[in-house]
C-alpha cells in the first residue's frame, strides 16, 4: 500500500503498521516531501512526551514531597504507569480529578479540596502543584487558588501546621513543550519559591542533574565524594525512585532520600550551580546566577572522557579541590577500554536518538570511539541543538559525511532516513527505537528516557568514567552479538 499524500484527517494506525516493512527490495519509498515532520500535519512515532511528566519527575526527587496534578485522572495515570514501568517503584501522585464540571466552571474547588485531602491524609513536607493542558486552557488562576487552599488549611489545622508545608507551582501546559521543558521549568519554580534568601556562604555546590536515572545520580555523588566536595543535588531521585525494600513500612509511606526542603532553601548560598543537562535544569541555574550571583555552569553532560573531564575540571576550578588519584585511575581504565575496543568501534556507523542532552553527550562519546554518526535526533526542539552538534563534530575533528540532524522532529523522519543509508551498524537511544532497530536489523543500545522494555537500566550509570566503561561495553557487545562471525568468537 502506498500513500500519495497525507490525508487531512491523519493516517489510521493500521495503515501505518501495513507500511512498516524492512529496508528490502520490496520497500516502498515514501514521497520525499512528506518525510520531514515540518511538512506534515501529524506526528508519527513521537520522540518525546508531555511537559507535566518532567515536572512530576522533579517533584518526586524532593524528600517527602507529593506532586498534585491540576488536571484529569488520565494525566496522572499515564505518568504513574510510565514511572512504574521504568523504575519498578510505586509513584505517589495526587490529582484534582477533573471532570466535565471543572472543564466548564474551572478547577478551583478541585484544587482547594484536593490539597486539603492530601495534607490531612499524607502530611507531606512539600506539595508540587503541576498544571496540565486542561487547566491552562481553562485559564485557572492558580496563584489565587493556592492562596485559597492555604487559607482553608489554616482554618482547619492551624496556621503553624499549614504554613509549614510549602506549595510550589509549576506551570506545564503540555501543548507548549515536552517533558524536558517540564523538568526545566520545575528547576526554576523550586529555587524561585524556596531559595529566597542570600545568607552565609555554605561552601557547597548545587547539582541539577536533569533527566538522569538513579544510577547516574549515584555515580555523580561518587565523583563528588572522591573530590571531597559537598553538594546539594536538586531533585535527587536516587533513593526515592530506587528505594530499598525494608519492611515493615509505615503508612503513609515515603521512600528514603530526596532533596530536603531546607537544602533547596540553602541553594542561594552555594558557590555555583551545575546544570548537567543544559535543556533540563538550566533555567534554575540561570535564575540563581541572576538573582544571587551563584555562578551557573551549564553542561556538558558528564558522559564519556571529555564530558566527565569538563565536569571535574569545573569542580576543581570552583572549589579549589584537586582531582584525586582514584578518579584519575578510573579515567585511565576508561581510556584503556577505548583503546582495547577501537578495532570494534572505529568507523562504525551509528544513529543516536532521544532527549537533546542525551544525544549531545552520547555523540561526543561515540566520536571518542572513532564511530561515525549518521543521524542525530533530538526529540525536543531546541535553539542550540544544531549548533551544539556542529560544535561537537568540529571539536572532534570529524571529517566524515555530515550526519542528519533532526531538531525536534519525530521518529518517522528518523527511520525513513536510516532506511536509505547504505550501511548502519548501531542505534543508540531509548525504548521507542525498538521497532526501528528490528526493521533495520541493527542492534539497539538503550540509553536515556524512557527504557521500559528492560530491567535494571535505571540502576546502570552512563555518566562518569565508570559509567562510560559500562556504556562502552554495552555498545561493543551489542555489535558483536549482531556482526561478529561465530567461527571467530574465540579470537576476541
N, C-alpha and C positions, 0 to 999 in steps of 0.2 A: 504493500500500500504506500502511495506517495501523496504527500500533501503539497499542492502547488502554492498555497498561501495559508497563512494562519487565519482561521475564521475569527470574526469579531467576538463571537461567543466563547472563544477559547478552544483548547483541544481536549476532548474527553480522555480520561485516563487510560481506557482500554486501547485507544488508538496509539497513545504514546508507547504502551507496552508492546504493541504489534511491531512498531518501528524499531524497537531496541534489538538490533541484530549485531553480531560481532563484525569487526572490520574484516570482511571477507569479500570475495568477488561478488557475492550476492548483495553486498551493502548498497543501499540506495542513497545516493548523495542528496543532501537537502539543498534547497536554494540558498545560495551564499548570503543573500540579503536578509534572510530570516534567522541566521545563526547568531549574530550579536544580540545580546539581550536588549540593548538600547533600541533595536529596530522592532521589538515585539511588544504587544500589549499584555503579554502574560509572562510569568516567571516559571520556568520549568526546572524542577530539582534545585530549590534554593540552597545557597551556600551560607546560610545564616539563620538565626531565629529571632524571637521578638525581644524588644527592649526591656520589658519588665523582668524577664528571666535574669538578665545581667544584674539588675538591682537586687533581686531576691538572693542571688548568689552572694552578693556583697553583704547583705544583712545577716545571712547565716554564718558569716565569718566573725560576728561580734558576739561576745560572751553573753549568754542568756538573753539573746535578742530574738524577736519573732517578727517576720515580715507580715504586714497586714495589707492585703491587696484590695484596693478600691475598684472592684470590677466584678465580673461574673464568675461563677464557680469554675467554668472551663479554663479561665486564665490561670487559676491556681492548680487545678487538677493536672493540666498538661505539664506544668513546671515540676510539681511533686513527682509525677510519673517519670519525667526526664531525669531528675536528680536521683531517684531510686534506681533507675536503670544504670546510671553511670557510677554512682558512689556506693550502691548497695547499702544505703542507710536511709532511715526514715527522715523526712524533712518536714518540720512543723511550720506550716504556712497558713495563716488565717485569711479569711476572705469576707468581704462585705456582702457577698452573695447577691449580686444584682439580679433583679427580675424586671418584668415589664414596667412595674410602677416606678422603679428607680430610673429607668430609661426616660420616663415621661416627667417625673417630678423631681429628679435629681437624687443624689446619693447621700444627703446629709444624715437622714435618720439611720441609714445603714451603717455609716461610719461611727456615729456617736454611740449607738447601741453595741456595735461590734467591738469597739475599743473597750467599752465598759465590760463586756463579757470576757474579753481577752485578759483584762487586768485582774478581775476578781477570781478567775479560774486558774490562770497560769502565773501571775505575778512576775512578768518578765522584767529584766533590768533595762530594756530598751525596746521600743517599737519602731520599726521602719515602715512608714506608710508608702506604698508603691502604687502609683496610678496606672490606669490602662487606657486602651483606646476609648472605651465607652465613657468613662468618667471625664476624660479630656474633651471628648466631643460634646458631651452634655454641658460642659463648662462649669463643673463643680468648683466652688470657691474653697479649695482645700485648706488654705490657711485659716479661714474663718471656721470651717468645720472642726479643725483640730482644736481651736480655741474653745469651741462649744463642748467638745468631748472632754477637754481638761477641766472646764468649769463644772461639768456634770460629775466628773470623778472627784473633784474637791468636795462637792456636796455630799457624796456618798461615802468616801473613805477618808476624807480629811485632806487639807492642803499639804500636810507634810508628806504623806504617802503618795499623793497624786503627783506632786512636783518632783518626786524622786525618780520618776520614770521619764526619761527623755523620749520625745517623739520626733523622729527625723522624716521629713517629707522628701520623696524622690519622685519628680515628675517624669514619667516614662511613657509617652504616647507611642504605641508600637509602630504606627504608620510613619513615624519620623526617624526611625533608626533601627539598629539591631541590638542584640544582647551585649555587644562590645560597648556601644554607646550607653546602654543602661548601666553597666558597671562604672563607666567613666563618670556619668552624672552622679552616681551614688558616692563616688570618692569625693567629689566636691561638696555634695549635700552634707555629708557627715562632718567634714572638717569645718565647713561654714557654720553648721549648727552647734557643734560641740567645742571645737578648738577656738575659743573666743577670747582668750586672754594670753598675752605675752608676758611671761614672768621670768623666773630664773632659768638660765640655760640648763638643760638636763644632760648634756653631753652625749645624747643618743642620736641615731639616725632613724628616719622614717622609711619604711619599705612598703610600697604599694605594689604587690606582686602582679596584679592583673589576673587574667583567667588561667592561671596555672593550677595544677592539681595539688592535692595534699602532699604527694611525694616530692613535688618540686619545691613546695614551701619548706619542707623538712630539709631539703638539700641546701636551700638558701640559708636556713638557720645554721646548718653545719658550717657553711663558709663564714658566716658572721662569728660563730663561736671560735673557730680557729684563728680568725683575725683579732679576736678579743674585743669585738665591737658590740655594744648594747644597742638594741634596735626595738622600735615599735612597728610591728607588722600589722598594717591595716587590712582588715578582712582576712584574718588568719583561719582558714578552713582546714588546717592540717589535722585538727582533732575534732572539730565539730562535724565534719563530713567524712571522717575516717576514725570514728570513736571506738575504743576497745569495748568488748562485751564483758561487763563486770557486774553481774547480778549480786544482790538484789538492787533494783533500780527504784528510785523514789518517783513519786507522782506529784506534780508534773515532772517529767524527765527532761533534763538539759544535759547535752553531752559536755564533756570537759573541754577546756580550751576556748579559743576565740579571743579576739582583742577586747580587753576590758574598756568600759566607757571612760574610766579615769585615764587610761593610756591615750585615748583619742583626744581628750581634753588637753593632754600634755604635748600634742604634736606641734603646737605653735612654738615650743621652746627647744626644738631639736636643731641639730647642726645642719641637716639637709634632708630632702625627701627624694628617694629613689623611686621613680615610676618605671618599673622594669618592662612593662608593656606600654609603649607610648600612646596607643589608642585606647587603652583601658587603665586609666589611673592618672593620666597627665593632668586632667582638669583639677584634681585635688592638689597635686604638687604645685601647679602654677598658682592656684589660689593662695596657698601658704606663702609662696615666694612674694606675690604682690602685696599681700596683707601684712605679713610679719617679717619679710626678708629672709625666710628659710629657703636656702638655695634649692632649686629644683634640678635634679639630674634625671633626664628623660631618656631611657633606653641606653644602648640597645639591649634586647633580651639576652640574658647570660646563657646563651646556647652555643656550644662549640668552644674552640680555643679562644678566638678573638673576642667573642661576646663575653665570656667569663673573664678574660683578661681585662677588658674595659671596666667591668663592674668592680673588680678587685682594685684596680689602679685608682678608680674614683674614690673608693673607700679609703685607700691609703692616703690620698691627697687631702681628703676632708678631715679624717680623724687623726692622721699622723701615725697610725699603727702600721708597722711593716707587714708585708706578706710573708707568712711563716714558711719554714722549710716543708712542713707537712703538706701545704697546698701546692707548693712547687713540685713536690713528688707526684701529687695527683695529676698535675698538669703534664708532667713528664710521661706518666702512664698513658694518658690520652694521646699525646703526640706519638708515643711508641706504637700504640694501636693503629693510628692513622698510617704510620709507615709500614706496619705489618700487613695491612689490608689494601694498600694502594693499588696493587695489581688487580684487585677485585672491583674497585670503585672507579679507577681512572677512566675517564671518557665515557662513563655510563650515562645514558640519557634518563633524566628524572623530571617528573612533574610534581609540583607542590601545590596543595590547596588548603584552605581553612581560614581562620581569622588572620587579618593582615600582620599582626605582630608575630604570630607563629610562623607564617610564611617567610617573613623577613629573617627571623632568627635561624630557621632551618635552611634557608637559601645560603646564608653566609657559611653555615656548617658544611653543606654539600659541596660548596666551592672549595672548602679546605680539603675535601676528599678527592678533588680532581674531577668531580662529576659535572655534567653539562646540563643545566636547566633548560627544559623545552618549553614549559608553560608554568606560570606562577599566578594562581588565582586567589585573590583576597576577597572574602565574602562580604565584607563591609566596605562600602565606598569611602575613600579617604583622599584628602587633598594632597597628602605627602607620599602615598604608597608608590606611585610610579617613580617619583624622584628617588625615593629611598632604595628601590630595587636597582635603578640605574647606578646609584652611588655604590652599592654593594658590588655590582659587577665590575665597575671601574676600579674599586679598591682591590679586588682580587686579580685585576689584570686579565679579566676574561676576554678571550678573543674569538670565541665560537659564534655560532649563529645566535643572534639575539632571541631570547625567549618571548613567547606571547605573554603579555602582562594584562590580566583581567582585573580591573579595579571595581569590585562590587557587582560583577555580573553573576550569572547563575551557572550551575554545573552542566547544563545542556551545551552551553557555549564551550566550556572547558572540554567536555567529552568529544564534541564534534571536531574540535581542533586536533585532539590527540589521535583520533581515528585516521586522520590524513597524514600523520607523521610516518616516515619510512621505518623508524625504529623508536621504541620506548622500552626502557629496562625496569622502571620502578615508578610507583606513585607514592608520595608521602602525604598523608592527610588524615582526616577523621573518618568515622564510620560511614559517612554519606558517600564516600568514594568506593564502597564495596562493589556495587553493581558495575561501575565503570571498570574497576580492576578486573572483574570476572569477564566482562565482554572483551576487553583488550588483551586478556590473558597475560597480565603482568602482575607481579606481587604488589601488595599494598602494605606499607609500614604505617601503623596507626599512631598518629600524633595529634594533639590538640583536642578541641571540644567540638562535637561530643564523640565519645567512644563508648558505645553501648552494646557492642556485639562481642566483647572480650572481657575477661575477668582480670582484675588486678592492675590494669593500666593506670588507674588513678593513683596507685602507690609507687609507680615507677617514674623516677625523675628523668627529664631530658635536660635540665639546667645544670650548670656547674661542670667541672671536669669529670666527675663520676657519672653524672647523667649523660654526658657526651659519650663516654665509653659504652654505656648501655644502649644508647641510640645507635651508635656506630655498629655494635654487634648485631642489633636487630636488622639494620639495613643490609649488612653483608650476608647474614644468614638467610634473609628473605630472598636475596638474589641467588644464593647458592641453591636453595630449595627449588627454584624455578629453572635455573640455567645451567648448573654445573653437571657435566656428564656423570652418570653413575659409575662408570668404569674408572673415573679419576678421583673419586672422593677420598681415596686413601693417600692422595698426593698433596693434600692441602697443607 
